[in-house]
Amino acid sequence: MAKADAISAQGAEKPKKKKTLLIALLALLVVGAGVGGGAFFYLKSSPASAEAAHEKKGPPSYIKLEPAVVNISNGEDSHYLQVSIDLKTFDSKVEENVTLLMPEIRDGILTLLSGQNPDTVTQPAEREKLRQQIKALVNRLLTAHGKDKDKEPVDGVFFTAFVMQ
C-alpha cells in the first residue's frame, strides 16, 4: 500500500510542476511582449527626435539685444527694471530677421516688461514665465514676417542681466 501512495503522490506532483512551468512561461511571454513593445515604440519615435536634432545642427548662435529699461509699479511703489536679453538660434538667417524687426521686437518686450508686478518679477517661476512669453512673442513676430512658418526660429531666451531698483 505504501507503494501505491508513493505512486499517487508522484502523479500529483507532475501536474503541479506542469502547471507551475506553464504559468512561468506565460509570465515570461507577457514580460517579453512588454519589453518588445516598449522597444518598438522607443525605436519608432527615434527618427522624429533624430529629425529634430538634424534641424538644430551646428553650433548655436546668440543674438544680443540692447538692454531694456522700464518703469513698473504695483500701485504703491514705482521701480525700474533693467533687463539684458540674448536670443539663441540655430539658423543663421534669424539674426538678419531680428535686426529687420527690431522695433517691433523691442516694443513687444517693453510692453511685456512694463506689465510685470515688482513684488513677484524677481521670483524664479515668474522669470521663467517671462522668458517663455518673450520667446513666444519673438517667434510669433519672426514667423509672421518670415518664410519658416512651421518651426520656431528662436530656440531660447536668456537673461544676461536682470536688475530691479
DSSP file (Angstrom, degrees, kcal/mol; ACC not computed):
  #  RESIDUE AA STRUCTURE BP1 BP2  ACC     N-H-->O    O-->H-N    N-H-->O    O-->H-N    TCO  KAPPA ALPHA  PHI   PSI    X-CA   Y-CA   Z-CA
    1    1 A M     >        0   0    0      0, 0.0     4,-2.0     0, 0.0     5,-0.2   0.000 360.0 360.0 360.0 -31.6    0.0    0.0    0.0
    2    2 A A  H  >  +     0   0    0      1,-0.2     4,-1.9     2,-0.2     5,-0.1   0.857 360.0  54.4 -64.7 -33.6    2.9    2.3    0.6
    3    3 A K  H  > S+     0   0    0      1,-0.2     4,-2.1     2,-0.2    -1,-0.2   0.884 106.5  51.0 -67.1 -38.3    3.9    1.8   -3.0
    4    4 A A  H  > S+     0   0    0      2,-0.2     4,-2.2     1,-0.2    -2,-0.2   0.883 110.0  49.4 -66.8 -39.8    0.5    2.9   -4.2
    5    5 A D  H  X S+     0   0    0     -4,-2.0     4,-2.0     2,-0.2    -1,-0.2   0.893 110.9  50.2 -66.1 -39.2    0.6    6.1   -2.1
    6    6 A A  H  X S+     0   0    0     -4,-1.9     4,-2.0     2,-0.2    -2,-0.2   0.892 111.1  48.8 -66.4 -39.6    4.1    6.9   -3.4
    7    7 A I  H  X S+     0   0    0     -4,-2.1     4,-2.0     1,-0.2    -2,-0.2   0.908 112.2  47.7 -67.8 -42.0    2.9    6.4   -7.0
    8    8 A S  H  X S+     0   0    0     -4,-2.2     4,-1.6     2,-0.2    -2,-0.2   0.844 110.7  52.5 -68.9 -31.9   -0.2    8.6   -6.5
    9    9 A A  H  X S+     0   0    0     -4,-2.0     4,-1.6     2,-0.2    -1,-0.2   0.891 110.0  48.5 -68.3 -39.9    1.9   11.3   -4.8
   10   10 A Q  H  X S+     0   0    0     -4,-2.0     4,-1.6     1,-0.2    -2,-0.2   0.886 110.1  51.9 -67.1 -37.3    4.3   11.3   -7.8
   11   11 A G  H  < S+     0   0    0     -4,-2.0    -1,-0.2     1,-0.2    -2,-0.2   0.847 109.0  50.1 -66.4 -34.4    1.4   11.6  -10.2
   12   12 A A  H  X S+     0   0    0     -4,-1.6     4,-1.2     1,-0.2    -1,-0.2   0.826 107.5  54.4 -74.2 -31.4    0.0   14.5   -8.3
   13   13 A E  H  X S+     0   0    0     -4,-1.6     4,-2.6     1,-0.2     5,-0.2   0.861  99.8  61.3 -71.1 -35.4    3.4   16.4   -8.3
   14   14 A K  H  X S+     0   0    0     -4,-1.6     4,-2.4     1,-0.2     5,-0.2   0.925 104.7  45.8 -62.0 -46.8    3.7   16.1  -12.1
   15   15 A P  H  > S+     0   0    0      0, 0.0     4,-2.5     0, 0.0    -1,-0.2   0.887 113.2  51.6 -63.3 -35.2    0.5   18.2  -12.9
   16   16 A K  H  X S+     0   0    0     -4,-1.2     4,-2.5     2,-0.2    -2,-0.2   0.918 111.0  47.2 -65.0 -42.0    1.6   20.7  -10.3
   17   17 A K  H  X S+     0   0    0     -4,-2.6     4,-2.5     2,-0.2    -1,-0.2   0.902 113.1  48.6 -65.7 -40.4    5.1   21.0  -11.9
   18   18 A K  H  X S+     0   0    0     -4,-2.4     4,-2.5    -5,-0.2    -2,-0.2   0.898 112.1  48.9 -65.7 -40.0    3.5   21.3  -15.4
   19   19 A K  H  X S+     0   0    0     -4,-2.5     4,-2.3     2,-0.2    -2,-0.2   0.915 112.8  47.1 -66.3 -43.0    1.1   24.0  -14.1
   20   20 A T  H  X S+     0   0    0     -4,-2.5     4,-2.4     2,-0.2    -2,-0.2   0.907 113.2  49.0 -64.0 -42.5    3.9   26.0  -12.5
   21   21 A L  H  X S+     0   0    0     -4,-2.5     4,-2.4     2,-0.2    -2,-0.2   0.900 110.8  50.5 -64.0 -41.2    6.0   25.7  -15.6
   22   22 A L  H  X S+     0   0    0     -4,-2.5     4,-2.3     2,-0.2    -2,-0.2   0.911 111.2  47.9 -63.5 -43.4    3.1   26.8  -17.7
   23   23 A I  H  X S+     0   0    0     -4,-2.3     4,-2.5     2,-0.2    -2,-0.2   0.904 111.8  50.5 -64.1 -41.6    2.5   29.9  -15.5
   24   24 A A  H  X S+     0   0    0     -4,-2.4     4,-2.3     2,-0.2    -2,-0.2   0.910 111.0  48.5 -63.7 -42.3    6.2   30.7  -15.6
   25   25 A L  H  X S+     0   0    0     -4,-2.4     4,-2.3     2,-0.2    -2,-0.2   0.900 111.6  49.6 -65.4 -40.6    6.3   30.5  -19.4
   26   26 A L  H  X S+     0   0    0     -4,-2.3     4,-2.4     2,-0.2    -2,-0.2   0.904 111.1  49.5 -63.9 -41.3    3.2   32.7  -19.7
   27   27 A A  H  X S+     0   0    0     -4,-2.5     4,-2.5     2,-0.2    -2,-0.2   0.915 111.3  49.3 -63.1 -42.3    4.7   35.3  -17.3
   28   28 A L  H  X S+     0   0    0     -4,-2.3     4,-2.6     1,-0.2    -2,-0.2   0.889 110.4  51.2 -62.8 -40.1    7.9   35.3  -19.3
   29   29 A L  H  X S+     0   0    0     -4,-2.3     4,-2.4     2,-0.2    -2,-0.2   0.909 110.7  48.1 -64.2 -43.0    5.9   35.7  -22.5
   30   30 A V  H  X S+     0   0    0     -4,-2.4     4,-2.2     2,-0.2    -2,-0.2   0.923 113.5  47.0 -64.1 -45.1    4.0   38.7  -21.1
   31   31 A V  H  X S+     0   0    0     -4,-2.5     4,-2.6     1,-0.2     5,-0.2   0.923 112.5  50.2 -63.1 -43.8    7.2   40.3  -19.9
   32   32 A G  H  X S+     0   0    0     -4,-2.6     4,-2.8     1,-0.2    -2,-0.2   0.894 109.8  50.3 -61.6 -40.4    8.9   39.7  -23.2
   33   33 A A  H  X S+     0   0    0     -4,-2.4     4,-2.7     2,-0.2    -1,-0.2   0.892 110.7  50.1 -65.2 -38.7    5.9   41.2  -25.1
   34   34 A G  H  X S+     0   0    0     -4,-2.2     4,-2.4     2,-0.2    -2,-0.2   0.930 113.3  44.5 -64.5 -45.2    6.1   44.3  -22.8
   35   35 A V  H  X S+     0   0    0     -4,-2.6     4,-2.6     2,-0.2    -2,-0.2   0.921 115.1  48.9 -65.0 -44.1    9.8   44.8  -23.4
   36   36 A G  H  X S+     0   0    0     -4,-2.8     4,-2.4    -5,-0.2    -2,-0.2   0.912 112.2  48.0 -63.1 -42.8    9.4   44.2  -27.1
   37   37 A G  H  X S+     0   0    0     -4,-2.7     4,-2.4     2,-0.2     5,-0.2   0.903 111.9  50.0 -64.3 -41.3    6.5   46.6  -27.4
   38   38 A G  H  X S+     0   0    0     -4,-2.4     4,-2.3    -5,-0.2    -2,-0.2   0.916 111.4  48.4 -63.1 -42.6    8.4   49.2  -25.4
   39   39 A A  H  X S+     0   0    0     -4,-2.6     4,-2.8     2,-0.2     5,-0.3   0.897 110.1  53.1 -64.1 -40.3   11.5   48.8  -27.6
   40   40 A F  H  X S+     0   0    0     -4,-2.4     4,-2.3     1,-0.2    -2,-0.2   0.944 112.3  43.0 -60.1 -49.4    9.3   49.1  -30.7
   41   41 A F  H  X S+     0   0    0     -4,-2.4     4,-1.7     2,-0.2    -1,-0.2   0.863 114.5  51.4 -67.7 -34.8    7.7   52.4  -29.6
   42   42 A Y  H  X S+     0   0    0     -4,-2.3     4,-0.9    -5,-0.2    -2,-0.2   0.940 114.4  42.0 -65.7 -46.8   11.1   53.7  -28.5
   43   43 A L  H  < S+     0   0    0     -4,-2.8    -2,-0.2     1,-0.2    -1,-0.2   0.835 111.4  56.3 -70.4 -31.9   12.8   52.9  -31.8
   44   44 A K  H  < S+     0   0    0     -4,-2.3     4,-0.4    -5,-0.3    -1,-0.2   0.861 109.1  46.4 -67.2 -34.9    9.8   54.1  -33.7
   45   45 A S  H  X S+     0   0    0     -4,-1.7     4,-1.5     1,-0.2     3,-0.5   0.648  93.7  81.1 -82.6 -14.8   10.0   57.6  -32.1
   46   46 A S  H  X S+     0   0    0     -4,-0.9     4,-2.6     1,-0.2     5,-0.2   0.871  83.1  58.7 -61.5 -40.3   13.7   57.9  -32.5
   47   47 A P  H  > S+     0   0    0      0, 0.0     4,-2.4     0, 0.0    -1,-0.2   0.876 104.9  52.3 -59.4 -34.5   13.6   59.1  -36.2
   48   48 A A  H  > S+     0   0    0     -3,-0.5     4,-2.2    -4,-0.4    -2,-0.2   0.925 112.0  44.2 -65.5 -43.3   11.5   62.1  -35.1
   49   49 A S  H  X S+     0   0    0     -4,-1.5     4,-2.1     2,-0.2    -1,-0.2   0.851 112.8  52.4 -70.7 -31.4   14.0   63.0  -32.5
   50   50 A A  H  X S+     0   0    0     -4,-2.6     4,-1.8     2,-0.2    -2,-0.2   0.877 108.9  50.7 -67.5 -36.6   16.8   62.4  -35.0
   51   51 A E  H  X S+     0   0    0     -4,-2.4     4,-1.8    -5,-0.2    -2,-0.2   0.895 109.7  49.8 -66.7 -39.7   15.0   64.7  -37.4
   52   52 A A  H  X S+     0   0    0     -4,-2.2     4,-1.3     1,-0.2    -2,-0.2   0.894 110.8  49.5 -65.4 -39.2   14.7   67.4  -34.7
   53   53 A A  H  < S+     0   0    0     -4,-2.1    -1,-0.2     1,-0.2    -2,-0.2   0.854 107.4  55.7 -66.7 -33.3   18.4   67.1  -34.0
   54   54 A H  H >< S+     0   0    0     -4,-1.8     3,-1.0     1,-0.2    -2,-0.2   0.882 104.0  53.5 -66.4 -37.9   19.1   67.4  -37.7
   55   55 A E  H 3< S+     0   0    0     -4,-1.8    -1,-0.2     1,-0.3    -2,-0.2   0.857 110.6  47.6 -63.0 -35.3   17.2   70.7  -37.8
   56   56 A K  T 3< S+     0   0    0     -4,-1.3    -1,-0.3    -5,-0.1     2,-0.2  -0.233  84.0 147.1-100.1  42.9   19.3   72.1  -35.0
   57   57 A K    <   +     0   0    0     -3,-1.0    -3,-0.1    -2,-0.2    -4,-0.0  -0.504  43.4  28.0 -83.8 151.7   22.6   71.0  -36.4
   58   58 A G  S    S-     0   0    0     -2,-0.2     0, 0.0     2,-0.0     0, 0.0  -0.159 103.5 -45.5  90.3 171.0   25.7   73.0  -35.9
   59   59 A P        -     0   0    0      0, 0.0     2,-0.1     0, 0.0    -2,-0.0  -0.416  62.9-110.4 -74.2 150.4   26.6   75.3  -33.0
   60   60 A P        -     0   0    0      0, 0.0     2,-0.4     0, 0.0    30,-0.2  -0.388  25.3-145.1 -73.8 157.5   24.0   77.8  -31.7
   61   61 A S  E     -A   89   0A   0     28,-3.1    28,-2.5    -2,-0.1     2,-0.4  -0.933   8.2-141.7-120.2 152.3   24.4   81.5  -32.3
   62   62 A Y  E     -A   88   0A   0     -2,-0.4     2,-0.6    26,-0.2    26,-0.2  -0.939   2.9-153.3-118.4 133.6   23.3   84.1  -29.8
   63   63 A I  E     -A   87   0A   0     24,-2.8    24,-2.5    -2,-0.4     2,-0.5  -0.924  14.2-147.1-107.9 115.5   21.8   87.5  -30.7
   64   64 A K  E     -A   86   0A   0     -2,-0.6     2,-0.2    22,-0.2    22,-0.2  -0.718  11.9-156.3 -87.0 123.3   22.4   90.1  -28.1
   65   65 A L        -     0   0    0     20,-2.7    20,-0.4    -2,-0.5     3,-0.1  -0.643  29.1 -96.1 -92.7 155.0   19.6   92.6  -27.8
   66   66 A E        -     0   0    0     -2,-0.2    19,-0.2     1,-0.1    -1,-0.1  -0.398  53.9 -90.3 -65.3 147.3   20.1   96.1  -26.4
   67   67 A P        -     0   0    0      0, 0.0     2,-0.4     0, 0.0    17,-0.2  -0.281  40.8-142.8 -59.1 145.0   19.3   96.4  -22.7
   68   68 A A  E     -B   83   0A   0     15,-3.1    15,-2.8    -3,-0.1     2,-0.4  -0.935  14.0-169.3-113.2 133.3   15.7   97.3  -21.9
   69   69 A V  E     +B   82   0A   0     -2,-0.4     2,-0.3    13,-0.2    13,-0.2  -0.990  13.7 168.6-124.2 126.1   14.7   99.6  -19.1
   70   70 A V  E     -B   81   0A   0     11,-2.3    11,-2.8    -2,-0.4     2,-0.5  -0.925  34.0-121.6-133.6 158.9   11.1  100.0  -18.0
   71   71 A N  E     -B   80   0A   0     -2,-0.3     2,-0.4     9,-0.2     9,-0.2  -0.891  33.5-178.2 -98.6 124.7    9.2  101.5  -15.1
   72   72 A I  E     +B   79   0A   0      7,-3.1     7,-3.4    -2,-0.5     2,-0.3  -0.946   1.6 179.2-124.0 148.0    7.0   99.0  -13.2
   73   73 A S  E     -B   78   0A   0     -2,-0.4     5,-0.2    41,-0.4    46,-0.0  -0.981  31.9-151.1-145.7 157.6    4.7   99.6  -10.3
   74   74 A N        -     0   0    0      3,-1.4     4,-0.1    -2,-0.3    43,-0.1   0.125  67.3 -90.4-110.6  17.7    2.3   97.8   -8.1
   75   75 A G  S    S+     0   0    0      2,-0.4     3,-0.1     1,-0.1    -2,-0.0  -0.092 122.6  48.2  99.5 -34.0    0.1  100.9   -7.4
   76   76 A E  S    S+     0   0    0      1,-0.3     2,-0.3     0, 0.0    -1,-0.1   0.847 112.5  31.9-101.9 -53.7    2.0  102.0   -4.4
   77   77 A D        -     0   0    0      2,-0.0    -3,-1.4     0, 0.0    -2,-0.4  -0.770  66.0-143.4-111.2 152.3    5.7  101.9   -5.3
   78   78 A S  E     +B   73   0A   0     -2,-0.3     2,-0.3    -5,-0.2    -5,-0.2  -0.945  22.2 179.5-115.4 137.3    7.4  102.5   -8.6
   79   79 A H  E     -B   72   0A   0     -7,-3.4    -7,-3.1    -2,-0.4     2,-0.4  -0.915  24.5-127.6-133.4 158.1   10.5  100.6   -9.6
   80   80 A Y  E     -B   71   0A   0     -2,-0.3    85,-2.5    -9,-0.2     2,-0.5  -0.891  18.7-162.0-104.1 138.7   12.9  100.4  -12.6
   81   81 A L  E     -BC  70 164A   0    -11,-2.8   -11,-2.3    -2,-0.4     2,-0.5  -0.982   4.6-171.5-121.9 121.2   13.6   97.1  -14.2
   82   82 A Q  E     +BC  69 163A   0     81,-3.4    81,-3.1    -2,-0.5     2,-0.4  -0.958   9.8 177.9-113.9 128.0   16.6   96.7  -16.5
   83   83 A V  E     -BC  68 162A   0    -15,-2.8   -15,-3.1    -2,-0.5     2,-0.4  -0.993  18.1-161.8-133.8 132.7   17.0   93.6  -18.5
   84   84 A S  E     - C   0 161A   0     77,-2.2    76,-2.2    -2,-0.4    77,-1.3  -0.953  20.5-165.8-109.7 136.0   19.6   92.4  -21.0
   85   85 A I  E     - C   0 159A   0     -2,-0.4   -20,-2.7   -20,-0.4     2,-0.4  -0.957  15.5-166.2-129.2 138.5   18.5   89.6  -23.3
   86   86 A D  E     -AC  64 158A   0     72,-2.6    72,-2.7    -2,-0.4     2,-0.4  -0.977  14.9-147.5-117.8 137.9   20.2   87.1  -25.6
   87   87 A L  E     -AC  63 157A   0    -24,-2.5   -24,-2.8    -2,-0.4     2,-0.4  -0.886   9.5-145.6-104.9 134.8   18.3   85.0  -28.1
   88   88 A K  E     +AC  62 156A   0     68,-2.9    67,-3.0    -2,-0.4    68,-1.3  -0.855  27.0 161.6-102.9 132.7   19.6   81.6  -29.0
   89   89 A T  E     -A   61   0A   0    -28,-2.5   -28,-3.1    -2,-0.4    65,-0.1  -0.972  38.2-155.9-144.8 159.0   19.1   80.2  -32.5
   90   90 A F  S    S+     0   0    0     63,-0.5     2,-0.5    -2,-0.3    64,-0.1   0.323  77.4  85.9-111.9   1.8   20.5   77.5  -34.8
   91   91 A D    >   -     0   0    0     62,-0.4     3,-1.2   -30,-0.1     4,-0.5  -0.921  65.0-153.9-109.8 121.7   19.5   79.3  -38.0
   92   92 A S  T 3  S+     0   0    0     -2,-0.5     4,-0.5     1,-0.3     3,-0.4   0.722  92.6  61.6 -68.0 -20.7   22.0   81.9  -39.4
   93   93 A K  T 3> S+     0   0    0      1,-0.2     4,-1.8     2,-0.2     3,-0.3   0.673  85.2  77.4 -77.8 -16.9   19.2   83.9  -41.1
   94   94 A V  H <> S+     0   0    0     -3,-1.2     4,-2.8     1,-0.2     5,-0.2   0.876  86.3  58.6 -64.2 -37.6   17.4   84.6  -37.9
   95   95 A E  H  > S+     0   0    0     -4,-0.5     4,-2.2    -3,-0.4    -1,-0.2   0.900 105.8  49.8 -60.5 -40.4   19.9   87.4  -36.9
   96   96 A E  H  > S+     0   0    0     -4,-0.5     4,-2.3    -3,-0.3    -1,-0.2   0.940 112.6  46.9 -60.1 -47.2   19.0   89.3  -40.1
   97   97 A N  H  X S+     0   0    0     -4,-1.8     4,-2.0     1,-0.2    -2,-0.2   0.868 110.0  52.7 -66.3 -36.4   15.3   89.0  -39.4
   98   98 A V  H  < S+     0   0    0     -4,-2.8     4,-0.3     2,-0.2    -1,-0.2   0.918 110.0  49.4 -63.8 -42.2   15.7   90.1  -35.8
   99   99 A T  H >< S+     0   0    0     -4,-2.2     3,-0.9    -5,-0.2    -2,-0.2   0.912 111.4  48.9 -62.7 -42.6   17.6   93.2  -37.0
  100  100 A L  H 3< S+     0   0    0     -4,-2.3    -1,-0.2     1,-0.2    -2,-0.2   0.859 119.3  37.9 -64.4 -35.5   14.9   94.0  -39.5
  101  101 A L  T >X S+     0   0    0     -4,-2.0     4,-2.5     1,-0.2     3,-0.6   0.234  80.0 119.1-100.6  13.3   12.1   93.5  -37.0
  102  102 A M  H <> S+     0   0    0     -3,-0.9     4,-3.1    -4,-0.3     5,-0.3   0.852  71.5  53.9 -53.6 -43.0   13.9   95.1  -34.0
  103  103 A P  H 3> S+     0   0    0      0, 0.0     4,-2.1     0, 0.0    -1,-0.2   0.923 113.7  42.7 -58.8 -41.4   11.4   98.0  -33.5
  104  104 A E  H <> S+     0   0    0     -3,-0.6     4,-2.2     2,-0.2    -2,-0.2   0.899 115.5  49.0 -69.7 -40.3    8.5   95.5  -33.2
  105  105 A I  H  X S+     0   0    0     -4,-2.5     4,-2.4    -7,-0.2     5,-0.2   0.939 113.1  46.3 -65.3 -46.9   10.5   93.1  -31.1
  106  106 A R  H  X S+     0   0    0     -4,-3.1     4,-3.0    -5,-0.2     5,-0.2   0.914 111.6  52.1 -62.3 -42.6   11.7   95.8  -28.6
  107  107 A D  H  X S+     0   0    0     -4,-2.1     4,-2.2    -5,-0.3    -1,-0.2   0.927 111.5  46.8 -59.6 -44.9    8.1   97.2  -28.4
  108  108 A G  H  X S+     0   0    0     -4,-2.2     4,-2.2     2,-0.2    -1,-0.2   0.908 114.1  47.1 -63.5 -42.4    6.7   93.8  -27.6
  109  109 A I  H  X S+     0   0    0     -4,-2.4     4,-2.8     2,-0.2    -2,-0.2   0.916 112.1  49.8 -66.7 -42.9    9.4   93.1  -25.0
  110  110 A L  H  X S+     0   0    0     -4,-3.0     4,-2.5     1,-0.2    -1,-0.2   0.889 110.7  50.7 -62.9 -38.4    9.0   96.6  -23.4
  111  111 A T  H  X S+     0   0    0     -4,-2.2     4,-0.9    -5,-0.2    -1,-0.2   0.923 112.0  47.1 -64.4 -44.0    5.2   96.1  -23.2
  112  112 A L  H >< S+     0   0    0     -4,-2.2     3,-0.5     1,-0.2    -2,-0.2   0.932 114.5  46.8 -61.8 -45.9    5.7   92.6  -21.5
  113  113 A L  H >< S+     0   0    0     -4,-2.8     3,-1.7     1,-0.2    -2,-0.2   0.899 108.1  54.2 -65.4 -41.3    8.2   94.0  -19.1
  114  114 A S  H 3< S+     0   0    0     -4,-2.5   -41,-0.4     1,-0.3    -1,-0.2   0.709 102.5  59.7 -69.5 -17.7    6.2   97.1  -18.1
  115  115 A G  T << S+     0   0    0     -4,-0.9    -1,-0.3    -3,-0.5    -2,-0.2   0.381  83.9 111.6 -88.0   4.3    3.2   94.9  -17.2
  116  116 A Q  S <  S-     0   0    0     -3,-1.7   -43,-0.3    -4,-0.1    -3,-0.0  -0.419  71.0-120.6 -80.4 154.2    5.2   92.9  -14.6
  117  117 A N    >>  -     0   0    0      1,-0.1     4,-2.2    -2,-0.1     3,-1.2  -0.833  14.0-145.8 -91.8 123.8    4.5   93.1  -10.9
  118  118 A P  T 34 S+     0   0    0      0, 0.0     4,-0.3     0, 0.0    -1,-0.1   0.745  96.4  60.5 -64.1 -21.7    7.6   94.3   -9.0
  119  119 A D  T 34 S+     0   0    0      1,-0.1   -45,-0.0     2,-0.1    -3,-0.0   0.758 120.6  21.4 -75.7 -24.0    6.7   92.1   -6.0
  120  120 A T  T X4 S+     0   0    0     -3,-1.2     3,-2.0     2,-0.1     6,-0.3   0.588  95.7  90.5-119.8 -14.5    6.9   88.9   -8.0
  121  121 A V  T 3< S+     0   0    0     -4,-2.2    -2,-0.1     1,-0.3     9,-0.1   0.741  86.8  55.7 -62.8 -23.4    9.0   89.5  -11.1
  122  122 A T  T 3  S+     0   0    0     -4,-0.3    -1,-0.3     4,-0.1    -2,-0.1   0.553  83.0 105.3 -86.6  -6.4   12.2   88.5   -9.3
  123  123 A Q  S <> S-     0   0    0     -3,-2.0     4,-2.4     1,-0.1     3,-0.4  -0.527  79.2-124.3 -73.5 140.1   10.9   85.1   -8.4
  124  124 A P  H  > S+     0   0    0      0, 0.0     4,-2.3     0, 0.0     5,-0.2   0.856 108.8  52.2 -54.8 -40.1   12.4   82.3  -10.5
  125  125 A A  H  > S+     0   0    0      1,-0.2     4,-2.1     2,-0.2     5,-0.1   0.900 111.4  46.9 -65.7 -39.5    9.0   81.0  -11.6
  126  126 A E  H  > S+     0   0    0     -3,-0.4     4,-2.4    -6,-0.3    -1,-0.2   0.872 111.2  51.5 -69.5 -37.3    7.9   84.4  -12.8
  127  127 A R  H  X S+     0   0    0     -4,-2.4     4,-2.4     2,-0.2    -2,-0.2   0.891 110.0  49.6 -66.3 -38.5   11.2   85.0  -14.6
  128  128 A E  H  X S+     0   0    0     -4,-2.3     4,-2.2    -5,-0.2    -2,-0.2   0.910 110.8  49.7 -65.2 -41.6   10.8   81.7  -16.4
  129  129 A K  H  X S+     0   0    0     -4,-2.1     4,-2.1     2,-0.2    -2,-0.2   0.910 111.6  48.9 -62.3 -42.2    7.2   82.6  -17.4
  130  130 A L  H  X S+     0   0    0     -4,-2.4     4,-2.4     2,-0.2    -2,-0.2   0.896 108.7  53.6 -63.7 -41.2    8.5   85.9  -18.7
  131  131 A R  H  X S+     0   0    0     -4,-2.4     4,-2.2     1,-0.2    -2,-0.2   0.915 110.4  46.9 -59.3 -44.7   11.3   84.1  -20.6
  132  132 A Q  H  X S+     0   0    0     -4,-2.2     4,-2.4     2,-0.2    -1,-0.2   0.865 110.9  52.1 -67.1 -36.7    8.7   81.9  -22.3
  133  133 A Q  H  X S+     0   0    0     -4,-2.1     4,-2.4     2,-0.2    -2,-0.2   0.901 110.4  48.0 -66.2 -40.7    6.5   84.9  -23.1
  134  134 A I  H  X S+     0   0    0     -4,-2.4     4,-2.8     2,-0.2     5,-0.2   0.919 111.6  50.3 -65.8 -42.9    9.4   86.7  -24.7
  135  135 A K  H  X S+     0   0    0     -4,-2.2     4,-2.6     1,-0.2     5,-0.2   0.932 112.2  47.0 -59.7 -46.7   10.3   83.6  -26.7
  136  136 A A  H  X S+     0   0    0     -4,-2.4     4,-2.3     2,-0.2    -1,-0.2   0.899 112.9  49.9 -62.9 -41.1    6.7   83.2  -27.9
  137  137 A L  H  X S+     0   0    0     -4,-2.4     4,-2.4     2,-0.2    -2,-0.2   0.950 113.4  44.3 -62.4 -50.8    6.5   86.9  -28.8
  138  138 A V  H  X S+     0   0    0     -4,-2.8     4,-2.6     1,-0.2     5,-0.2   0.917 115.1  48.3 -63.9 -43.8    9.7   86.9  -30.8
  139  139 A N  H  X S+     0   0    0     -4,-2.6     4,-2.6    -5,-0.2     5,-0.2   0.887 110.5  51.9 -64.1 -38.2    8.9   83.6  -32.6
  140  140 A R  H  X S+     0   0    0     -4,-2.3     4,-1.7    -5,-0.2    -2,-0.2   0.924 112.7  44.9 -63.6 -44.0    5.4   84.9  -33.5
  141  141 A L  H  X S+     0   0    0     -4,-2.4     4,-1.2     2,-0.2    -2,-0.2   0.918 115.2  47.4 -66.4 -42.9    6.9   88.1  -35.0
  142  142 A L  H  X S+     0   0    0     -4,-2.6     4,-1.1     1,-0.2    -2,-0.2   0.905 114.2  45.2 -67.4 -41.6    9.6   86.3  -36.9
  143  143 A T  H  < S+     0   0    0     -4,-2.6    -1,-0.2     1,-0.2    -2,-0.2   0.814 108.5  57.5 -73.8 -27.8    7.3   83.6  -38.3
  144  144 A A  H  < S+     0   0    0     -4,-1.7    -1,-0.2    -5,-0.2    -2,-0.2   0.822 119.8  30.4 -68.8 -29.5    4.7   86.2  -39.3
  145  145 A H  H  < S+     0   0    0     -4,-1.2    -2,-0.2    -3,-0.2    -1,-0.2   0.467 116.0  68.7-105.9  -4.9    7.2   88.0  -41.4
  146  146 A G  S  < S-     0   0    0     -4,-1.1     3,-0.1    -5,-0.1    -3,-0.0  -0.387  80.3-116.7-110.4-174.4    9.4   85.1  -42.4
  147  147 A K  S    S+     0   0    0      1,-0.2     2,-1.5    -2,-0.1     3,-0.2   0.654  94.4  80.8 -95.7 -19.9    9.3   82.0  -44.6
  148  148 A D    >   +     0   0    0      1,-0.2     3,-0.5    -6,-0.2    -1,-0.2  -0.587  47.3 151.3 -90.6  76.8    9.7   79.5  -41.8
  149  149 A K  T 3   +     0   0    0     -2,-1.5    -1,-0.2     1,-0.2    -6,-0.1   0.627  65.3  57.8 -82.6 -12.7    6.2   79.3  -40.6
  150  150 A D  T 3  S+     0   0    0     -3,-0.2     2,-0.3     2,-0.0    -1,-0.2   0.502 105.0  46.0 -99.2  -4.0    6.4   75.7  -39.4
  151  151 A K  S <  S-     0   0    0     -3,-0.5    -3,-0.0   -12,-0.1     0, 0.0  -0.923  84.0-106.1-135.4 163.3    9.3   76.0  -36.9
  152  152 A E        -     0   0    0     -2,-0.3    -3,-0.1     1,-0.2   -13,-0.1  -0.775  21.4-161.5 -89.4 118.5   10.4   78.3  -34.1
  153  153 A P  S    S+     0   0    0      0, 0.0     2,-0.6     0, 0.0   -63,-0.5   0.867  78.9  59.4 -67.7 -35.5   13.4   80.4  -35.2
  154  154 A V        -     0   0    0    -19,-0.2   -65,-0.2     1,-0.1     3,-0.1  -0.849  60.5-176.7-100.1 125.0   14.4   81.3  -31.6
  155  155 A D        +     0   0    0    -67,-3.0     2,-0.3    -2,-0.6   -66,-0.2   0.710  65.2   5.7 -92.4 -23.8   15.3   78.3  -29.5
  156  156 A G  E     -C   88   0A   0    -68,-1.3   -68,-2.9   -21,-0.1     2,-0.4  -0.996  52.8-144.9-159.9 155.3   15.9   80.0  -26.2
  157  157 A V  E     -C   87   0A   0     -2,-0.3     2,-0.4   -70,-0.2   -70,-0.2  -0.993  21.3-170.1-124.2 129.3   15.8   83.4  -24.4
  158  158 A F  E     -C   86   0A   0    -72,-2.7   -72,-2.6    -2,-0.4     2,-0.7  -0.977  19.2-140.8-126.3 131.1   18.4   84.1  -21.8
  159  159 A F  E     +C   85   0A   0     -2,-0.4   -74,-0.2   -74,-0.2     3,-0.1  -0.805  19.6 177.3 -85.8 115.3   18.6   87.0  -19.3
  160  160 A T  E    S+     0   0A   0    -76,-2.2     2,-0.3    -2,-0.7   -75,-0.2   0.593  76.4  16.7 -94.6 -12.9   22.2   88.2  -19.1
  161  161 A A  E     +C   84   0A   0    -77,-1.3   -77,-2.2    -3,-0.1    -1,-0.3  -0.947  61.3 175.2-153.4 141.0   21.2   90.9  -16.7
  162  162 A F  E     +C   83   0A   0     -2,-0.3     2,-0.4   -79,-0.2   -79,-0.2  -0.784  15.5 164.8-149.9  97.4   18.1   91.4  -14.6
  163  163 A V  E     -C   82   0A   0    -81,-3.1   -81,-3.4    -2,-0.3     2,-0.4  -0.958  13.8-173.9-125.8 132.0   18.2   94.3  -12.2
  164  164 A M  E      C   81   0A   0     -2,-0.4   -83,-0.2   -83,-0.2    -2,-0.0  -0.990 360.0 360.0-124.7 132.5   15.3   96.0  -10.4
  165  165 A Q              0   0    0    -85,-2.5   -84,-0.1    -2,-0.4    -1,-0.1   0.328 360.0 360.0-124.6 360.0   15.6   99.1   -8.3
